[in-house]
Amino acid sequence: VAFSPDGKTIATASDDNTARLWDTENGNELSTLLHQGIVRAVAFNPNGKTIATASDDNTARLWDTENGNKLATLNHQSYVEAVTFSPDGKTIATASDDNTARLWDTENGNKLATLLHQSWIRAVAFSPDGKTIATASDDKTARLWDTENGNELATLLHQSWIRAVAFSTDGKTIATASWDNTANLWDTENSNELATLLHQSAVTAVAFSPDGKAIATASSDNTACLWDTENGN
């Protein structure tokens, strides 16, 4: 589920093969966006004019939020797990079970780069300045890439699958969440590990507070925890 930048519209992704747009003021349905498989994720362009959907039909799709018309189809060779826009809205990133993340031009749907892992890619995130992209994979790595040329910048290692990744608001820290029961904090400049946040079971999601001083982790151990990003306590 995702809110539009102006907060007037909400998008939902469903196992019924649709994403839907709703009016947040009255709950009325505005549009139905149809796929041929489960819709895994949805994201708004920062300008609010376009929405992206990721599906088990091996595609991500771009839609006009005003009228629900399809603008482009972005093809993978397997399920598309995640989708996100760059901060300037000019690039879209998709993560797929075909072991690739791909960068696309949002204006015309052309593919710009293919980022390769050794297993399924579960999550993808842009840095706040849009110059770096992070990918999280079942190959036990998260990787940082240069968005301009698709070159790999760093590899961040866990002991099991990595299911989520997030940048701090200043872009200096990245957090990864893994089935090895940890979330890790890393320095984006040199890829050094800064802290290990330990749970009793798999960590499935991670998010920074807006001021970057706290991080939240969600785990299969039935807890969500808040941590100090400076010292990992």
Summary of the structure (lengths in Angstrom):
residues: 233
radius of gyration: 17.1
end to end distance: 30.1
largest distance: 47.9
contacts: 841
relative contact order: 0.09
helix: 0%
strand: 57%
